[in-house]
């Protein structure tokens, strides 16, 4: 059904280059060392300088590409504001470096800043133990649970520093950037308080990871909040975005290509989760853990990095259905949480 999405620019910017995707809005890309191998960043004309939206993951390659951008694509003007959509390393990674280099303030929501500060500070054993316990309760074997915990301790590699002070973005607030006004629309479910930016005058939405055109944003229960129901939050956010955004909005997503067709894409994402939920309910005809659910929800072979993401997603679908009253959780004598369909 992807043909109902329209991609105005077919080829993304080359490394170190920019594309003017709208007046005063430049699109650049940074590489990522994952299967998802890139992130889109945005430079907004901000009068005497530029607002950078998101930063790329820390590392020599990203810094070198930024240096080329500074030299070739800022017209000699500085970055005057670093705006970050959410705390994930590909978005906030180099925020500390950029903010320091240009003496520019960080603009971010409070929950995202707090998360980033906690995650960069917390490499302690009790956090790893919580992640191991989470994976064990989800039904992973001991060895895989240890690997899961290890993956959840890598945050600081991608985010060496987070600015110690910030200017708070909040839902509904208008941010004047250059000659444009952008309204903050907070999205939930993928991250705790993700800032999307909407410019009504230009019909543009900077979406972060809240809406992506080709992949479904990761909606995971995090080990430090093991009873969370992020899928309920995400679906509620999607419904709100569908109500508030005009159909012809040009969406600037953090991954893949800018697109039009936001209502259609939101419907696809909601349908995707409805399908996953239907499969989950069927599987729960007998007691089913999140680990049991992985081959049902993800029919391809998963590497260990992907398994960690997938496990959090499986738990998210189980918790959502439990919240909806369709299935019930039973903790076994082995400590594993299994879910069983309620009698009709
Ligand atoms: Zn993200």
py3Dmol code that shows the C-alpha trace and the ligand (Angstrom):
import py3Dmol

protein = """\
ATOM      1  CA  UNK A   1       0.000   0.000   0.000  1.00  0.00           C
ATOM      2  CA  UNK A   2       3.107   2.188   0.123  1.00  0.00           C
ATOM      3  CA  UNK A   3       2.191   3.637  -3.292  1.00  0.00           C
ATOM      4  CA  UNK A   4      -0.255   5.888  -1.435  1.00  0.00           C
ATOM      5  CA  UNK A   5       2.761   7.627   0.040  1.00  0.00           C
ATOM      6  CA  UNK A   6       4.456  10.224  -2.093  1.00  0.00           C
ATOM      7  CA  UNK A   7       8.192  10.860  -1.787  1.00  0.00           C
ATOM      8  CA  UNK A   8       9.062  14.239  -3.353  1.00  0.00           C
ATOM      9  CA  UNK A   9      12.829  13.587  -3.357  1.00  0.00           C
ATOM     10  CA  UNK A  10      13.916  10.079  -4.357  1.00  0.00           C
ATOM     11  CA  UNK A  11      17.605  10.314  -3.488  1.00  0.00           C
ATOM     12  CA  UNK A  12      18.837  11.287  -0.020  1.00  0.00           C
ATOM     13  CA  UNK A  13      21.749  13.690   0.498  1.00  0.00           C
ATOM     14  CA  UNK A  14      25.229  12.186   0.161  1.00  0.00           C
ATOM     15  CA  UNK A  15      27.408  12.087   3.322  1.00  0.00           C
ATOM     16  CA  UNK A  16      28.541  15.616   4.160  1.00  0.00           C
ATOM     17  CA  UNK A  17      26.053  17.182   1.719  1.00  0.00           C
ATOM     18  CA  UNK A  18      22.653  18.809   2.238  1.00  0.00           C
ATOM     19  CA  UNK A  19      19.394  19.056   0.276  1.00  0.00           C
ATOM     20  CA  UNK A  20      17.059  22.052   0.613  1.00  0.00           C
ATOM     21  CA  UNK A  21      13.863  20.096   1.281  1.00  0.00           C
ATOM     22  CA  UNK A  22      11.773  23.238   1.913  1.00  0.00           C
ATOM     23  CA  UNK A  23      12.607  26.955   2.050  1.00  0.00           C
ATOM     24  CA  UNK A  24      14.964  27.445   5.003  1.00  0.00           C
ATOM     25  CA  UNK A  25      15.077  23.706   5.801  1.00  0.00           C
ATOM     26  CA  UNK A  26      18.163  21.670   4.924  1.00  0.00           C
ATOM     27  CA  UNK A  27      18.246  17.885   5.114  1.00  0.00           C
ATOM     28  CA  UNK A  28      21.422  15.978   5.926  1.00  0.00           C
ATOM     29  CA  UNK A  29      22.216  12.388   6.778  1.00  0.00           C
ATOM     30  CA  UNK A  30      24.570  10.705   9.195  1.00  0.00           C
ATOM     31  CA  UNK A  31      25.544   7.027   9.142  1.00  0.00           C
ATOM     32  CA  UNK A  32      24.620   4.559  11.918  1.00  0.00           C
ATOM     33  CA  UNK A  33      26.454   1.326  12.723  1.00  0.00           C
ATOM     34  CA  UNK A  34      23.249  -0.769  12.708  1.00  0.00           C
ATOM     35  CA  UNK A  35      21.004  -2.591  10.220  1.00  0.00           C
ATOM     36  CA  UNK A  36      19.159   0.754  10.135  1.00  0.00           C
ATOM     37  CA  UNK A  37      22.218   2.485   8.709  1.00  0.00           C
ATOM     38  CA  UNK A  38      21.344   6.195   8.713  1.00  0.00           C
ATOM     39  CA  UNK A  39      19.535   9.032  10.455  1.00  0.00           C
ATOM     40  CA  UNK A  40      18.115  12.201   8.889  1.00  0.00           C
ATOM     41  CA  UNK A  41      18.987  15.510  10.565  1.00  0.00           C
ATOM     42  CA  UNK A  42      17.634  18.977   9.784  1.00  0.00           C
ATOM     43  CA  UNK A  43      19.145  22.447   9.748  1.00  0.00           C
ATOM     44  CA  UNK A  44      16.616  25.256  10.109  1.00  0.00           C
ATOM     45  CA  UNK A  45      17.477  28.788   9.019  1.00  0.00           C
ATOM     46  CA  UNK A  46      17.470  30.712  12.288  1.00  0.00           C
ATOM     47  CA  UNK A  47      18.239  34.311  11.304  1.00  0.00           C
ATOM     48  CA  UNK A  48      21.863  34.943  12.245  1.00  0.00           C
ATOM     49  CA  UNK A  49      22.544  31.195  12.504  1.00  0.00           C
ATOM     50  CA  UNK A  50      21.029  27.723  12.290  1.00  0.00           C
ATOM     51  CA  UNK A  51      19.003  25.465  14.522  1.00  0.00           C
ATOM     52  CA  UNK A  52      20.253  21.879  14.281  1.00  0.00           C
ATOM     53  CA  UNK A  53      17.483  19.330  14.819  1.00  0.00           C
ATOM     54  CA  UNK A  54      19.043  16.107  16.148  1.00  0.00           C
ATOM     55  CA  UNK A  55      22.743  15.367  16.111  1.00  0.00           C
ATOM     56  CA  UNK A  56      23.787  11.852  15.041  1.00  0.00           C
ATOM     57  CA  UNK A  57      25.441   9.163  17.155  1.00  0.00           C
ATOM     58  CA  UNK A  58      28.839   9.973  18.673  1.00  0.00           C
ATOM     59  CA  UNK A  59      31.855   8.765  16.725  1.00  0.00           C
ATOM     60  CA  UNK A  60      34.663   9.990  14.540  1.00  0.00           C
ATOM     61  CA  UNK A  61      32.756   9.575  11.259  1.00  0.00           C
ATOM     62  CA  UNK A  62      29.806  11.666  12.428  1.00  0.00           C
ATOM     63  CA  UNK A  63      32.100  14.393  13.757  1.00  0.00           C
ATOM     64  CA  UNK A  64      34.069  14.480  10.508  1.00  0.00           C
ATOM     65  CA  UNK A  65      30.877  14.774   8.463  1.00  0.00           C
ATOM     66  CA  UNK A  66      29.658  17.588  10.718  1.00  0.00           C
ATOM     67  CA  UNK A  67      32.970  19.402  10.099  1.00  0.00           C
ATOM     68  CA  UNK A  68      32.279  19.237   6.358  1.00  0.00           C
ATOM     69  CA  UNK A  69      28.774  20.569   6.926  1.00  0.00           C
ATOM     70  CA  UNK A  70      30.166  23.447   9.037  1.00  0.00           C
ATOM     71  CA  UNK A  71      32.698  24.306   6.324  1.00  0.00           C
ATOM     72  CA  UNK A  72      30.492  23.921   3.252  1.00  0.00           C
ATOM     73  CA  UNK A  73      26.837  24.338   4.131  1.00  0.00           C
ATOM     74  CA  UNK A  74      26.313  26.877   6.921  1.00  0.00           C
ATOM     75  CA  UNK A  75      27.165  29.972   4.839  1.00  0.00           C
ATOM     76  CA  UNK A  76      29.607  31.023   7.547  1.00  0.00           C
ATOM     77  CA  UNK A  77      26.841  31.239  10.150  1.00  0.00           C
ATOM     78  CA  UNK A  78      27.001  29.349  13.458  1.00  0.00           C
ATOM     79  CA  UNK A  79      24.648  26.820  14.996  1.00  0.00           C
ATOM     80  CA  UNK A  80      22.749  28.916  17.533  1.00  0.00           C
ATOM     81  CA  UNK A  81      20.485  26.245  18.955  1.00  0.00           C
ATOM     82  CA  UNK A  82      20.657  22.448  19.265  1.00  0.00           C
ATOM     83  CA  UNK A  83      17.172  20.979  19.325  1.00  0.00           C
ATOM     84  CA  UNK A  84      16.787  17.273  20.122  1.00  0.00           C
ATOM     85  CA  UNK A  85      13.593  15.284  19.498  1.00  0.00           C
ATOM     86  CA  UNK A  86      14.328  12.483  22.001  1.00  0.00           C
ATOM     87  CA  UNK A  87      17.012  10.776  24.070  1.00  0.00           C
ATOM     88  CA  UNK A  88      17.950   7.876  21.751  1.00  0.00           C
ATOM     89  CA  UNK A  89      21.687   7.892  20.895  1.00  0.00           C
ATOM     90  CA  UNK A  90      21.299   8.530  17.167  1.00  0.00           C
ATOM     91  CA  UNK A  91      19.378  11.732  17.993  1.00  0.00           C
ATOM     92  CA  UNK A  92      21.131  13.168  21.050  1.00  0.00           C
ATOM     93  CA  UNK A  93      24.564  11.519  20.648  1.00  0.00           C
ATOM     94  CA  UNK A  94      26.636  14.548  19.623  1.00  0.00           C
ATOM     95  CA  UNK A  95      24.432  17.175  21.303  1.00  0.00           C
ATOM     96  CA  UNK A  96      27.051  17.836  23.989  1.00  0.00           C
ATOM     97  CA  UNK A  97      29.769  18.251  21.376  1.00  0.00           C
ATOM     98  CA  UNK A  98      27.711  20.569  19.157  1.00  0.00           C
ATOM     99  CA  UNK A  99      26.433  22.651  22.068  1.00  0.00           C
ATOM    100  CA  UNK A 100      29.930  23.107  23.427  1.00  0.00           C
ATOM    101  CA  UNK A 101      31.532  23.903  20.114  1.00  0.00           C
ATOM    102  CA  UNK A 102      29.035  26.667  19.283  1.00  0.00           C
ATOM    103  CA  UNK A 103      28.134  27.625  22.844  1.00  0.00           C
ATOM    104  CA  UNK A 104      24.574  26.915  21.773  1.00  0.00           C
ATOM    105  CA  UNK A 105      21.767  25.984  24.168  1.00  0.00           C
ATOM    106  CA  UNK A 106      20.096  22.587  24.099  1.00  0.00           C
ATOM    107  CA  UNK A 107      16.323  22.620  23.504  1.00  0.00           C
ATOM    108  CA  UNK A 108      14.618  19.382  24.545  1.00  0.00           C
ATOM    109  CA  UNK A 109      11.630  18.137  26.571  1.00  0.00           C
ATOM    110  CA  UNK A 110      12.190  17.558  30.249  1.00  0.00           C
ATOM    111  CA  UNK A 111      11.612  13.786  30.264  1.00  0.00           C
ATOM    112  CA  UNK A 112      13.969  13.247  27.339  1.00  0.00           C
ATOM    113  CA  UNK A 113      16.700  15.326  28.994  1.00  0.00           C
ATOM    114  CA  UNK A 114      16.264  13.485  32.280  1.00  0.00           C
ATOM    115  CA  UNK A 115      16.384  10.109  30.547  1.00  0.00           C
ATOM    116  CA  UNK A 116      19.560  11.030  28.685  1.00  0.00           C
ATOM    117  CA  UNK A 117      21.230  12.323  31.848  1.00  0.00           C
ATOM    118  CA  UNK A 118      20.280   9.210  33.813  1.00  0.00           C
ATOM    119  CA  UNK A 119      21.332   6.821  31.048  1.00  0.00           C
ATOM    120  CA  UNK A 120      24.734   8.470  30.585  1.00  0.00           C
ATOM    121  CA  UNK A 121      25.328   8.437  34.329  1.00  0.00           C
ATOM    122  CA  UNK A 122      24.027   4.986  35.103  1.00  0.00           C
ATOM    123  CA  UNK A 123      26.419   2.179  34.261  1.00  0.00           C
ATOM    124  CA  UNK A 124      25.848   0.489  37.572  1.00  0.00           C
ATOM    125  CA  UNK A 125      25.435  -3.194  38.301  1.00  0.00           C
ATOM    126  CA  UNK A 126      21.902  -2.825  39.620  1.00  0.00           C
ATOM    127  CA  UNK A 127      20.729  -1.494  36.258  1.00  0.00           C
ATOM    128  CA  UNK A 128      22.216  -4.516  34.448  1.00  0.00           C
ATOM    129  CA  UNK A 129      20.602  -6.786  37.040  1.00  0.00           C
ATOM    130  CA  UNK A 130      17.209  -5.160  36.383  1.00  0.00           C
ATOM    131  CA  UNK A 131      17.617  -5.721  32.631  1.00  0.00           C
ATOM    132  CA  UNK A 132      18.617  -9.369  33.198  1.00  0.00           C
ATOM    133  CA  UNK A 133      15.623  -9.862  35.471  1.00  0.00           C
ATOM    134  CA  UNK A 134      13.337  -8.286  32.874  1.00  0.00           C
ATOM    135  CA  UNK A 135      14.620 -10.631  30.147  1.00  0.00           C
ATOM    136  CA  UNK A 136      14.333 -13.685  32.408  1.00  0.00           C
ATOM    137  CA  UNK A 137      10.748 -12.795  33.304  1.00  0.00           C
ATOM    138  CA  UNK A 138      10.024 -12.398  29.576  1.00  0.00           C
ATOM    139  CA  UNK A 139      11.231 -15.977  29.107  1.00  0.00           C
ATOM    140  CA  UNK A 140      14.725 -15.598  27.638  1.00  0.00           C
ATOM    141  CA  UNK A 141      17.305 -18.214  28.677  1.00  0.00           C
ATOM    142  CA  UNK A 142      20.000 -17.141  31.167  1.00  0.00           C
ATOM    143  CA  UNK A 143      22.719 -16.651  28.540  1.00  0.00           C
ATOM    144  CA  UNK A 144      20.473 -14.575  26.269  1.00  0.00           C
ATOM    145  CA  UNK A 145      19.304 -12.534  29.258  1.00  0.00           C
ATOM    146  CA  UNK A 146      22.919 -11.620  30.021  1.00  0.00           C
ATOM    147  CA  UNK A 147      23.392 -10.486  26.411  1.00  0.00           C
ATOM    148  CA  UNK A 148      20.174  -8.495  26.606  1.00  0.00           C
ATOM    149  CA  UNK A 149      21.484  -6.706  29.716  1.00  0.00           C
ATOM    150  CA  UNK A 150      24.788  -5.999  27.956  1.00  0.00           C
ATOM    151  CA  UNK A 151      23.012  -4.402  25.012  1.00  0.00           C
ATOM    152  CA  UNK A 152      21.115  -2.156  27.387  1.00  0.00           C
ATOM    153  CA  UNK A 153      24.337  -0.870  28.899  1.00  0.00           C
ATOM    154  CA  UNK A 154      25.807   0.548  25.679  1.00  0.00           C
ATOM    155  CA  UNK A 155      24.125   3.939  25.832  1.00  0.00           C
ATOM    156  CA  UNK A 156      27.180   5.912  26.866  1.00  0.00           C
ATOM    157  CA  UNK A 157      29.162   4.737  23.841  1.00  0.00           C
ATOM    158  CA  UNK A 158      26.799   6.645  21.570  1.00  0.00           C
ATOM    159  CA  UNK A 159      26.171   9.526  23.973  1.00  0.00           C
ATOM    160  CA  UNK A 160      29.405  10.570  25.694  1.00  0.00           C
ATOM    161  CA  UNK A 161      27.907  13.728  27.181  1.00  0.00           C
ATOM    162  CA  UNK A 162      24.585  15.502  27.616  1.00  0.00           C
ATOM    163  CA  UNK A 163      24.569  19.273  28.250  1.00  0.00           C
ATOM    164  CA  UNK A 164      24.080  19.970  31.967  1.00  0.00           C
ATOM    165  CA  UNK A 165      21.365  22.565  31.332  1.00  0.00           C
ATOM    166  CA  UNK A 166      18.534  22.803  28.816  1.00  0.00           C
ATOM    167  CA  UNK A 167      15.652  24.939  27.562  1.00  0.00           C
ATOM    168  CA  UNK A 168      12.449  23.059  27.968  1.00  0.00           C
ATOM    169  CA  UNK A 169      10.234  22.129  25.045  1.00  0.00           C
ATOM    170  CA  UNK A 170       6.683  21.271  26.055  1.00  0.00           C
ATOM    171  CA  UNK A 171       3.546  20.121  24.305  1.00  0.00           C
ATOM    172  CA  UNK A 172       1.630  22.944  22.635  1.00  0.00           C
ATOM    173  CA  UNK A 173       4.456  25.468  22.896  1.00  0.00           C
ATOM    174  CA  UNK A 174       5.395  27.554  19.848  1.00  0.00           C
ATOM    175  CA  UNK A 175       9.066  27.871  18.991  1.00  0.00           C
ATOM    176  CA  UNK A 176      10.067  30.762  16.749  1.00  0.00           C
ATOM    177  CA  UNK A 177      12.903  29.661  14.484  1.00  0.00           C
ATOM    178  CA  UNK A 178      13.993  32.269  11.953  1.00  0.00           C
ATOM    179  CA  UNK A 179      10.823  33.578  10.288  1.00  0.00           C
ATOM    180  CA  UNK A 180       8.800  30.467  11.121  1.00  0.00           C
ATOM    181  CA  UNK A 181       6.754  29.323  14.056  1.00  0.00           C
ATOM    182  CA  UNK A 182       6.871  25.621  14.969  1.00  0.00           C
ATOM    183  CA  UNK A 183       4.403  24.041  17.382  1.00  0.00           C
ATOM    184  CA  UNK A 184       5.643  21.252  19.627  1.00  0.00           C
ATOM    185  CA  UNK A 185       3.469  18.151  19.472  1.00  0.00           C
ATOM    186  CA  UNK A 186       4.650  15.581  22.009  1.00  0.00           C
ATOM    187  CA  UNK A 187       4.484  11.949  20.946  1.00  0.00           C
ATOM    188  CA  UNK A 188       4.550   9.040  23.374  1.00  0.00           C
ATOM    189  CA  UNK A 189       5.202   5.304  23.115  1.00  0.00           C
ATOM    190  CA  UNK A 190       8.522   5.292  21.236  1.00  0.00           C
ATOM    191  CA  UNK A 191      10.199   7.570  23.781  1.00  0.00           C
ATOM    192  CA  UNK A 192       8.799   9.201  26.919  1.00  0.00           C
ATOM    193  CA  UNK A 193       8.211  12.757  25.628  1.00  0.00           C
ATOM    194  CA  UNK A 194       9.305  12.926  21.994  1.00  0.00           C
ATOM    195  CA  UNK A 195       9.068  16.422  20.491  1.00  0.00           C
ATOM    196  CA  UNK A 196       7.590  16.563  17.000  1.00  0.00           C
ATOM    197  CA  UNK A 197       7.660  20.049  15.436  1.00  0.00           C
ATOM    198  CA  UNK A 198       4.825  21.229  13.234  1.00  0.00           C
ATOM    199  CA  UNK A 199       4.885  24.362  11.090  1.00  0.00           C
ATOM    200  CA  UNK A 200       1.308  25.032   9.929  1.00  0.00           C
ATOM    201  CA  UNK A 201       2.331  27.855   7.589  1.00  0.00           C
ATOM    202  CA  UNK A 202       4.719  25.619   5.636  1.00  0.00           C
ATOM    203  CA  UNK A 203       2.806  22.354   6.094  1.00  0.00           C
ATOM    204  CA  UNK A 204       5.872  20.630   7.568  1.00  0.00           C
ATOM    205  CA  UNK A 205       6.161  18.081  10.366  1.00  0.00           C
ATOM    206  CA  UNK A 206       9.545  17.158  11.802  1.00  0.00           C
ATOM    207  CA  UNK A 207       8.463  13.770  13.122  1.00  0.00           C
ATOM    208  CA  UNK A 208      11.512  12.308  14.852  1.00  0.00           C
ATOM    209  CA  UNK A 209      10.805   8.577  15.150  1.00  0.00           C
ATOM    210  CA  UNK A 210       7.095   9.021  15.909  1.00  0.00           C
ATOM    211  CA  UNK A 211       6.014   8.357  12.301  1.00  0.00           C
ATOM    212  CA  UNK A 212       8.340   6.642   9.825  1.00  0.00           C
ATOM    213  CA  UNK A 213       7.407   5.822   6.224  1.00  0.00           C
ATOM    214  CA  UNK A 214       9.030   2.403   5.719  1.00  0.00           C
ATOM    215  CA  UNK A 215       9.474   0.800   9.123  1.00  0.00           C
ATOM    216  CA  UNK A 216       7.314   0.647  12.195  1.00  0.00           C
ATOM    217  CA  UNK A 217       8.876   2.678  15.033  1.00  0.00           C
ATOM    218  CA  UNK A 218      10.140   0.504  17.869  1.00  0.00           C
ATOM    219  CA  UNK A 219       7.542   0.396  20.653  1.00  0.00           C
ATOM    220  CA  UNK A 220       9.189  -1.412  23.562  1.00  0.00           C
ATOM    221  CA  UNK A 221       8.640  -1.930  27.261  1.00  0.00           C
ATOM    222  CA  UNK A 222      11.936  -0.778  28.822  1.00  0.00           C
ATOM    223  CA  UNK A 223      13.585  -2.906  31.534  1.00  0.00           C
ATOM    224  CA  UNK A 224      13.586  -0.009  34.002  1.00  0.00           C
ATOM    225  CA  UNK A 225       9.788   0.282  33.756  1.00  0.00           C
ATOM    226  CA  UNK A 226       8.797  -3.374  33.423  1.00  0.00           C
ATOM    227  CA  UNK A 227       5.004  -2.937  33.742  1.00  0.00           C
ATOM    228  CA  UNK A 228       4.699  -0.095  31.211  1.00  0.00           C
ATOM    229  CA  UNK A 229       2.116  -0.080  28.397  1.00  0.00           C
ATOM    230  CA  UNK A 230       3.847   1.997  25.684  1.00  0.00           C
ATOM    231  CA  UNK A 231       1.684   0.646  22.848  1.00  0.00           C
ATOM    232  CA  UNK A 232      -1.438   2.220  24.377  1.00  0.00           C
ATOM    233  CA  UNK A 233       0.437   5.536  24.567  1.00  0.00           C
ATOM    234  CA  UNK A 234       1.717   5.201  21.013  1.00  0.00           C
ATOM    235  CA  UNK A 235      -1.690   4.423  19.493  1.00  0.00           C
ATOM    236  CA  UNK A 236      -3.215   7.345  21.373  1.00  0.00           C
ATOM    237  CA  UNK A 237      -0.462   9.634  20.015  1.00  0.00           C
ATOM    238  CA  UNK A 238      -1.012   8.390  16.469  1.00  0.00           C
ATOM    239  CA  UNK A 239      -4.739   9.083  16.708  1.00  0.00           C
ATOM    240  CA  UNK A 240      -4.031  12.601  17.911  1.00  0.00           C
ATOM    241  CA  UNK A 241      -1.549  13.291  15.097  1.00  0.00           C
ATOM    242  CA  UNK A 242      -4.101  12.041  12.590  1.00  0.00           C
ATOM    243  CA  UNK A 243      -6.685  14.484  13.966  1.00  0.00           C
ATOM    244  CA  UNK A 244      -4.331  17.452  14.118  1.00  0.00           C
ATOM    245  CA  UNK A 245      -2.276  17.166  10.932  1.00  0.00           C
ATOM    246  CA  UNK A 246      -3.654  18.125   7.521  1.00  0.00           C
ATOM    247  CA  UNK A 247      -3.563  15.291   4.965  1.00  0.00           C
ATOM    248  CA  UNK A 248      -1.052  17.088   2.719  1.00  0.00           C
ATOM    249  CA  UNK A 249       1.576  17.645   5.448  1.00  0.00           C
ATOM    250  CA  UNK A 250       5.130  16.993   4.299  1.00  0.00           C
ATOM    251  CA  UNK A 251       6.595  14.678   6.959  1.00  0.00           C
ATOM    252  CA  UNK A 252      10.312  14.906   7.674  1.00  0.00           C
ATOM    253  CA  UNK A 253      11.072  11.586   9.420  1.00  0.00           C
ATOM    254  CA  UNK A 254      14.319  10.567  11.123  1.00  0.00           C
ATOM    255  CA  UNK A 255      14.715   7.512   8.899  1.00  0.00           C
ATOM    256  CA  UNK A 256      14.004   6.813   5.201  1.00  0.00           C
ATOM    257  CA  UNK A 257      12.674   9.632   2.968  1.00  0.00           C
ATOM    258  CA  UNK A 258      10.467  12.705   3.498  1.00  0.00           C
ATOM    259  CA  UNK A 259       6.916  11.890   2.432  1.00  0.00           C
ATOM    260  CA  UNK A 260       3.335  13.031   1.972  1.00  0.00           C
ATOM    261  CA  UNK A 261       0.423  10.784   2.923  1.00  0.00           C
ATOM    262  CA  UNK A 262       0.551  11.092   6.705  1.00  0.00           C
ATOM    263  CA  UNK A 263      -3.041   9.962   7.291  1.00  0.00           C
ATOM    264  CA  UNK A 264      -2.498   6.870   5.194  1.00  0.00           C
ATOM    265  CA  UNK A 265       0.771   6.074   6.931  1.00  0.00           C
ATOM    266  CA  UNK A 266      -0.787   6.480  10.383  1.00  0.00           C
ATOM    267  CA  UNK A 267      -3.565   4.099   9.330  1.00  0.00           C
ATOM    268  CA  UNK A 268      -0.954   1.584   8.138  1.00  0.00           C
ATOM    269  CA  UNK A 269       0.955   1.786  11.421  1.00  0.00           C
ATOM    270  CA  UNK A 270      -2.236   1.322  13.459  1.00  0.00           C
ATOM    271  CA  UNK A 271      -3.245  -1.618  11.237  1.00  0.00           C
ATOM    272  CA  UNK A 272       0.209  -3.163  11.665  1.00  0.00           C
ATOM    273  CA  UNK A 273      -0.186  -3.154  15.444  1.00  0.00           C
ATOM    274  CA  UNK A 274      -3.769  -4.432  15.211  1.00  0.00           C
ATOM    275  CA  UNK A 275      -2.479  -7.393  13.161  1.00  0.00           C
ATOM    276  CA  UNK A 276       0.281  -8.080  15.667  1.00  0.00           C
ATOM    277  CA  UNK A 277      -2.286  -7.937  18.469  1.00  0.00           C
ATOM    278  CA  UNK A 278      -4.586 -10.380  16.670  1.00  0.00           C
ATOM    279  CA  UNK A 279      -1.691 -12.841  16.241  1.00  0.00           C
ATOM    280  CA  UNK A 280      -0.772 -12.398  19.886  1.00  0.00           C
ATOM    281  CA  UNK A 281      -4.297 -13.184  21.103  1.00  0.00           C
ATOM    282  CA  UNK A 282      -4.332 -16.359  18.992  1.00  0.00           C
ATOM    283  CA  UNK A 283      -0.955 -17.425  20.395  1.00  0.00           C
ATOM    284  CA  UNK A 284      -2.271 -16.836  23.921  1.00  0.00           C
ATOM    285  CA  UNK A 285      -4.779 -19.684  23.523  1.00  0.00           C
ATOM    286  CA  UNK A 286      -2.124 -21.389  25.632  1.00  0.00           C
ATOM    287  CA  UNK A 287       0.182 -19.717  28.187  1.00  0.00           C
ATOM    288  CA  UNK A 288       2.676 -17.636  26.189  1.00  0.00           C
ATOM    289  CA  UNK A 289       5.713 -15.664  27.297  1.00  0.00           C
ATOM    290  CA  UNK A 290       7.225 -12.766  25.351  1.00  0.00           C
ATOM    291  CA  UNK A 291      10.070 -15.070  24.263  1.00  0.00           C
ATOM    292  CA  UNK A 292       7.491 -17.625  22.993  1.00  0.00           C
ATOM    293  CA  UNK A 293       5.927 -14.816  20.979  1.00  0.00           C
ATOM    294  CA  UNK A 294       9.089 -13.812  19.082  1.00  0.00           C
ATOM    295  CA  UNK A 295       8.750 -16.397  16.255  1.00  0.00           C
ATOM    296  CA  UNK A 296       5.039 -15.514  15.948  1.00  0.00           C
ATOM    297  CA  UNK A 297       5.570 -11.764  15.611  1.00  0.00           C
ATOM    298  CA  UNK A 298       8.941 -11.785  13.834  1.00  0.00           C
ATOM    299  CA  UNK A 299       9.044 -14.463  11.173  1.00  0.00           C
ATOM    300  CA  UNK A 300      12.605 -13.677  10.122  1.00  0.00           C
ATOM    301  CA  UNK A 301      15.760 -14.713  11.905  1.00  0.00           C
ATOM    302  CA  UNK A 302      16.783 -12.085  14.441  1.00  0.00           C
ATOM    303  CA  UNK A 303      20.353 -11.287  15.411  1.00  0.00           C
ATOM    304  CA  UNK A 304      21.034 -10.601  19.083  1.00  0.00           C
ATOM    305  CA  UNK A 305      20.752  -6.830  18.688  1.00  0.00           C
ATOM    306  CA  UNK A 306      17.375  -7.262  16.981  1.00  0.00           C
ATOM    307  CA  UNK A 307      16.254  -9.836  19.579  1.00  0.00           C
ATOM    308  CA  UNK A 308      16.673  -7.223  22.305  1.00  0.00           C
ATOM    309  CA  UNK A 309      14.434  -4.781  20.414  1.00  0.00           C
ATOM    310  CA  UNK A 310      11.983  -7.524  19.511  1.00  0.00           C
ATOM    311  CA  UNK A 311      11.636  -8.754  23.088  1.00  0.00           C
ATOM    312  CA  UNK A 312      10.630  -5.292  24.304  1.00  0.00           C
ATOM    313  CA  UNK A 313       8.097  -5.105  21.434  1.00  0.00           C
ATOM    314  CA  UNK A 314       6.628  -8.497  22.276  1.00  0.00           C
ATOM    315  CA  UNK A 315       6.174  -7.463  25.921  1.00  0.00           C
ATOM    316  CA  UNK A 316       4.548  -4.212  24.717  1.00  0.00           C
ATOM    317  CA  UNK A 317       1.918  -6.107  22.723  1.00  0.00           C
ATOM    318  CA  UNK A 318       1.216  -8.445  25.648  1.00  0.00           C
ATOM    319  CA  UNK A 319       0.820  -5.565  28.091  1.00  0.00           C
ATOM    320  CA  UNK A 320      -1.458  -3.661  25.720  1.00  0.00           C
ATOM    321  CA  UNK A 321      -3.768  -6.660  25.336  1.00  0.00           C
ATOM    322  CA  UNK A 322      -3.732  -7.262  29.087  1.00  0.00           C
ATOM    323  CA  UNK A 323      -4.698  -3.607  29.568  1.00  0.00           C
ATOM    324  CA  UNK A 324      -7.530  -4.087  27.087  1.00  0.00           C
ATOM    325  CA  UNK A 325      -8.729  -7.083  29.127  1.00  0.00           C
ATOM    326  CA  UNK A 326      -8.195  -9.622  26.335  1.00  0.00           C
ATOM    327  CA  UNK A 327      -5.482 -11.662  28.019  1.00  0.00           C
ATOM    328  CA  UNK A 328      -4.308 -12.111  31.601  1.00  0.00           C
ATOM    329  CA  UNK A 329      -0.819 -12.436  33.033  1.00  0.00           C
ATOM    330  CA  UNK A 330       0.213 -15.390  35.174  1.00  0.00           C
ATOM    331  CA  UNK A 331       3.647 -15.520  36.774  1.00  0.00           C
ATOM    332  CA  UNK A 332       4.802 -19.158  36.829  1.00  0.00           C
ATOM    333  CA  UNK A 333       6.757 -20.883  39.597  1.00  0.00           C
ATOM    334  CA  UNK A 334       9.753 -20.452  37.251  1.00  0.00           C
ATOM    335  CA  UNK A 335       9.326 -16.657  37.513  1.00  0.00           C
ATOM    336  CA  UNK A 336       8.341 -16.308  33.851  1.00  0.00           C
ATOM    337  CA  UNK A 337       5.367 -14.111  32.956  1.00  0.00           C
ATOM    338  CA  UNK A 338       2.971 -15.916  30.648  1.00  0.00           C
ATOM    339  CA  UNK A 339      -0.234 -14.581  29.186  1.00  0.00           C
ATOM    340  CA  UNK A 340      -3.449 -16.482  28.581  1.00  0.00           C
ATOM    341  CA  UNK A 341      -6.502 -15.499  26.590  1.00  0.00           C
ATOM    342  CA  UNK A 342      -9.511 -14.793  28.746  1.00  0.00           C
ATOM    343  CA  UNK A 343     -12.568 -16.945  28.154  1.00  0.00           C
ATOM    344  CA  UNK A 344     -14.995 -15.198  25.782  1.00  0.00           C
TER     345      UNK A 344
END
"""
ligand_1 = """\
1
ZN
Zn 14.214 6.743 18.610
"""
view = py3Dmol.view(width=600, height=400)
view.addModel(protein, "pdb")
view.setStyle({"model": 0}, {"cartoon": {"style": "trace"}})
view.addModel(ligand_1, "xyz")
view.setStyle({"model": 1}, {"stick": {}})
view.zoomTo()
view.show()
